[in-house]
Amino acid sequence: MCYRYLSFVTNPSGQTIWDYFALFRRQAFVDLALVLVVLRSVLLQGTDNLIGILGVCVVLIWLCDAALVLHFSGRVRETCGRNPASISQDDMDGLIQRKRILVAVSLLGLIVYVARFCVELSVISELGDPEAMYLPGVLVLVVVVIKVCRLLALNSFSNWIRGRHGPPSPRLSASAPSA
């Protein structure tokens, strides 16, 4: 899975719009699958402690993330579907701005997820059972690697669209760092 994501990072110009549509669908699907995993954990542990509250936050952020990715995919399809060769500067700037919002929401979800794990780790260490930390640690590592690869792949969309349709307008580049 990460190999597919990393191919977008290492070679964005080698991708097509259809590759990005497949990427967006895959990202939304992975987000929903991860939501189910975290939701199961929240339902088993309850929401009456910090771990449960952070779990609910992760579920809500990742649901929002999946919805935003699908909405973004629709906006890209709408913008590029008219005439992929001639996207206006404003449309390109708008897509790049929306992509930045997506990256920020994804990063927020990842930070809250890692914070939840840290709290869970402290609770497990208080119980004095170090072997109980291995499975959650491995699962968190897998999720973090997948989410970071996903973030990098999503972020490559800016390079791809700039390579196809020119640099961003000075207005957009002056207001935010290049992403």
N, C-alpha and C positions, 0 to 999 in steps of 0.2 A: 504494500500500500504506500509506504513512504517513498519507494522508488518512483512511483507515478507522480507523487507530489514534487519530488526533487527534480524530475525532468522539466517541470514548469520553471523551476528556479534557475537551473543551469542552462536552459535553452528556451527562453520565452519566445524568441523569434521563430523557432521551429514549430510552434503550436499554431493551431487554427482556431477560429472562433468556435468551431464545434468541439474542439478539445476543451476549451474553457467552459462551454455549456455542460459537458460531461463532468468536468471538475466541480462545477457548482452543484450539480445534482448529487454527486458522490459526497461532497462536503455536507450537504443538508442531510443525506441519509446517515452518514457517520455521526453527525450531531444528534440526530434522533435516536440512534442506537445507544449512544453514550448517555443520553437523557434517561432511557429505560434502565440502564445499569445503575445510574446514580439514584433514580427514583426508587428502584427496588431496595437499595441500601437505606434510603430515607424512610421508606415504609417499614422496614424491619427495625430500625433504630428509633423511630419516632422523631418528633420535632420539638421535644421539650428540653433540648439542650443545644449548645452552640454548634455541635456537629450537625445536628438535624436542621438547624436554621441555615447554616452555610450550605448544606445539601439542597435545601429548597431554593436558595439563591442560585446555586449552580444550575439546577434544573430550569429555572425561569430564564436565566441568562442564555443557556444553550438552546432553549426553545426559541427565544428571541433571535439568537444567532442563526438558527436554521431558517426561520421565517425571513430574516433579512437577506440571507444568501439567495433564497428563492425569489424574493422581490428584486434583488440586484440582477439576477439572471434574466428576469423578465424585462428589466430596464435595458440591459445590454442587448437582448433580443430585439426589443422595440427600436432602439437606437441604431444598431448595426443591421437590422433586418431591412430597413428602408433602402439603404444603399451603402453597403459596407465600405466602399471605397471613398465615400465622401461624408465623413462625420464632421459636423461643425465643431469649432473650437469650444463653444459653450457646452455642447453635448459631451465632448471628451472630458472637459473640466468637471462636469457634473458627475460623470461615471467615476473619475478618479477620486473625487470628494466622497462619493458614496462608498467606494472601496476602502477609503481610509476609516470611515465610520465602522465598516464591517471589521476591519483589523482591530480597531479599538475595542469593540464589543467582544470579539473573540479573545483578545488579550485579557480583558477584564474577567471573562469566564474562566480562563486558565488560572489567573491569579487567585480567584476565589476558590477554585478547585484545589489548588496547592495549599492555600490557607486551611481549608477543611482537612486536608490530609495531615498537615502539621498539628492541628488540634487533636485529631484522631491519634496521631503518633504519641503525643504527650499523654493522652489518656491511657494508651496501651502501655507506655513505659511506667506509668504510676502503678499499673496492675502488676508489674514485675514479670511479664511474660515476653521476653525478647523474641522468641520464635513466632509469636503472633504478628510481628511486624513485617515478616518477609513477604507474605502474599499481598497485603495492601501496598507495600513498597513496590513490588513488581508491577502491580496493576497501575499504580500512579505513574510509574516510569513509562509504561506502554502508552498510557493516555497522553502524557506530556509530550512524548516523541511524536505521536500522531498529530496532536494539536499544533505543535511547533512547525512540523512539516506542512500542515494545512495552512497555517498563517503565512509561511514563506511562499507557498504556491499561490495563494490568493493575492499576496502583495505583488507577485510578478505580473499581474494583469496590467498594472500601470506601465511597466516597461513594454509589454506587448502592444498596448494601444498607442503608446507614444511612438514606438517603432513603426507602426502601421500608418499612423495618422499625424505625425509631427509632434513637436514639443508642446508642453502645456503653455497656456497663456501666461504672460508676465504677472497678471493679477493673481493667478493661483499659485505660481511659484514663489511669489513674494509673501503670501500669507501663510504658507506651511512649508516645512522641509520636504525635500524630495523623498518619496516613498515608493 
